[in-house]
Amino acid sequence: MVLNNGMVIEPNPTLENHYKDILNLIGEDPTREGLVKTPHRVAKEMQYITHGYQLDPKSIIQSAIFNENHSEMIIVKDIELYSMCEHHMLPFYGKAHVAYIPNGKITGLSKIARVVDAFARRLQVQERLTTQIRDCIQEALDPLGVAVVIEAKHMCMMMRGVQKQNSVTTTSSFTGEFEKQATRSEFVKLISAKLS
């Protein structure tokens, strides 16, 4: 399997065999027509969903750092994210809003989205995902501040447990200038606005 960043994921036969065992354990017949290729497909899918373990998020940013005398807030908002809850191994999905205030250095905008993916494509909890993105950008760019807000729906709350279909979980994390109320308020206003 080749990812959009050119990384190749080789099929894992051990993982495939474990999925055959799971099918047996839940009372299915992995030899029946509709399930014969399911262990292979699910193994590939799980490797794809968790390919973030193979990525170094900090090096993603460091691959495109530019000296720039820009000192205003840079925001990349509505970054789609898909992750897996580590408690139930069910998906959660939503949007990340990421901002930083440069301190003489900027990075390519796509690198911010790639960092979100690199951390999201692992077994996660939303709270940790939020701070990992923040810390990675802070360490790689040494900006005046970083802000990350994630809004997500969790299948572990929708399909099982309390089964609340419309709940959205919001997490936030800030460093530096974003710890000041005025800067934080500007960020929240900008990510909430619909610009046309």
Legacy VTK file of the C-alpha trace (Angstrom):
# vtk DataFile Version 3.0
C-alpha trace
ASCII
DATASET POLYDATA
POINTS 196 float
0.000 0.000 0.000
1.406 3.426 -0.985
0.313 6.456 1.056
-0.146 9.926 -0.413
3.214 10.942 1.090
4.962 8.153 -0.868
5.436 5.893 2.159
4.932 2.190 1.427
3.189 -0.087 3.931
3.883 -3.778 3.448
1.021 -6.208 4.275
1.469 -7.895 7.661
0.536 -11.612 7.500
0.639 -11.989 11.300
-1.953 -9.258 11.683
-4.057 -10.914 8.976
-3.965 -14.245 10.866
-5.055 -12.546 14.074
-8.103 -11.121 12.278
-8.980 -14.655 11.119
-8.842 -15.703 14.779
-11.085 -12.786 15.754
-13.677 -13.829 13.176
-13.661 -17.331 14.639
-13.903 -16.020 18.203
-16.993 -13.910 17.484
-18.734 -16.928 15.946
-18.111 -16.296 12.246
-16.659 -18.583 9.609
-13.624 -16.908 7.989
-13.806 -19.412 5.103
-17.238 -18.307 3.940
-17.274 -16.410 0.652
-17.980 -12.936 2.014
-15.256 -13.207 4.659
-12.415 -15.006 2.855
-10.560 -11.770 2.050
-11.778 -9.811 5.073
-8.754 -10.535 7.329
-6.412 -9.307 4.581
-8.484 -6.166 3.954
-8.865 -5.362 7.659
-5.153 -5.887 8.315
-4.302 -3.441 5.492
-6.895 -0.985 6.777
-5.542 -1.150 10.349
-2.013 -0.584 9.104
-3.235 2.454 7.164
-5.258 3.863 10.063
-2.241 3.584 12.372
0.547 4.549 9.960
1.312 7.603 12.100
3.634 5.420 14.151
5.916 5.295 11.100
6.084 9.105 10.804
8.227 11.683 12.609
5.968 14.749 12.969
8.777 17.102 13.996
10.809 16.243 10.889
7.709 16.942 8.760
7.781 20.576 9.908
11.559 20.798 9.772
11.508 19.715 6.123
10.027 23.099 5.173
11.167 25.902 7.481
11.642 29.355 5.999
13.022 32.548 7.505
10.272 35.139 7.360
9.754 38.426 9.165
6.061 37.820 9.863
4.801 38.276 13.397
1.039 37.923 13.037
-1.076 34.862 13.741
-1.075 32.102 11.110
-4.106 29.819 11.285
-4.874 26.605 9.439
-8.443 25.749 10.346
-10.907 22.969 9.571
-8.183 20.329 9.124
-10.068 17.050 8.785
-8.838 14.373 11.142
-9.572 10.681 11.600
-8.214 8.736 14.539
-8.839 5.646 16.674
-9.838 5.755 20.332
-7.275 3.710 22.226
-9.841 2.606 24.802
-12.302 0.908 22.420
-10.441 0.961 19.084
-13.355 2.745 17.450
-12.899 5.820 15.247
-13.236 9.427 16.236
-13.266 12.133 13.611
-13.604 15.876 13.308
-11.587 19.016 12.696
-8.429 20.564 14.069
-7.784 24.298 14.136
-4.093 25.143 14.521
-2.412 28.533 14.859
1.016 29.859 15.665
2.682 33.259 15.910
6.051 33.103 14.138
9.297 34.152 15.761
11.292 34.612 12.538
10.416 31.214 11.061
7.402 29.784 9.247
6.609 26.373 7.803
4.689 25.248 4.746
0.955 25.267 5.427
0.528 21.665 4.312
3.057 20.632 6.954
0.618 21.673 9.699
-2.048 19.357 8.243
0.527 16.559 7.894
1.500 16.908 11.565
-2.168 16.581 12.540
-2.382 13.377 10.461
0.888 11.977 11.821
-0.424 12.111 15.385
-4.057 11.292 14.545
-3.125 8.102 12.664
-2.274 6.328 15.916
-4.279 4.912 18.786
-5.198 8.093 20.613
-7.225 10.038 23.094
-8.318 13.458 21.895
-6.753 15.237 24.856
-3.275 13.851 24.152
-3.640 14.402 20.407
-4.287 18.098 21.062
-1.175 18.580 23.178
1.050 16.474 20.899
0.240 18.723 17.933
0.855 21.821 20.068
4.165 20.578 21.457
5.470 19.433 18.079
4.908 22.841 16.471
6.329 24.631 19.519
9.498 22.511 19.485
10.044 22.567 15.723
9.449 26.274 15.082
10.009 27.931 18.480
7.178 30.394 17.758
5.855 33.050 20.138
2.884 30.787 20.779
0.802 27.879 19.493
-2.946 27.229 19.713
-4.731 23.968 18.918
-8.469 23.300 19.141
-9.970 19.953 18.126
-13.698 19.256 17.715
-14.543 15.577 17.246
-17.291 12.972 17.334
-16.451 9.659 18.968
-17.959 6.417 17.705
-17.353 4.882 21.137
-20.003 7.315 22.447
-22.279 6.981 19.414
-22.319 3.216 18.668
-21.993 1.846 22.197
-22.124 3.003 25.806
-24.309 6.113 26.180
-25.146 6.141 22.426
-25.340 9.936 22.126
-25.398 10.713 18.416
-24.966 14.486 18.453
-22.322 15.050 21.111
-19.110 16.797 20.068
-15.980 16.855 22.212
-13.833 19.993 22.108
-10.283 20.120 23.438
-7.841 23.015 23.397
-4.226 23.649 24.252
-2.178 26.858 24.172
1.371 28.086 24.659
3.038 31.497 24.855
1.080 34.441 23.478
-2.067 32.337 23.211
-2.158 32.073 26.987
-3.076 35.777 26.995
-6.830 36.321 26.921
-6.798 38.879 24.075
-4.771 36.646 21.719
-6.796 33.575 22.592
-10.063 35.466 21.998
-8.845 36.636 18.570
-7.962 33.050 17.656
-11.348 31.695 18.778
-13.140 34.484 16.889
-11.199 33.731 13.700
-11.768 29.961 13.776
-15.472 30.536 14.466
-15.937 33.032 11.615
-17.198 31.994 8.203
-15.127 34.026 5.769
-16.341 34.301 2.183
LINES 1 197
196 0 1 2 3 4 5 6 7 8 9 10 11 12 13 14 15 16 17 18 19 20 21 22 23 24 25 26 27 28 29 30 31 32 33 34 35 36 37 38 39 40 41 42 43 44 45 46 47 48 49 50 51 52 53 54 55 56 57 58 59 60 61 62 63 64 65 66 67 68 69 70 71 72 73 74 75 76 77 78 79 80 81 82 83 84 85 86 87 88 89 90 91 92 93 94 95 96 97 98 99 100 101 102 103 104 105 106 107 108 109 110 111 112 113 114 115 116 117 118 119 120 121 122 123 124 125 126 127 128 129 130 131 132 133 134 135 136 137 138 139 140 141 142 143 144 145 146 147 148 149 150 151 152 153 154 155 156 157 158 159 160 161 162 163 164 165 166 167 168 169 170 171 172 173 174 175 176 177 178 179 180 181 182 183 184 185 186 187 188 189 190 191 192 193 194 195
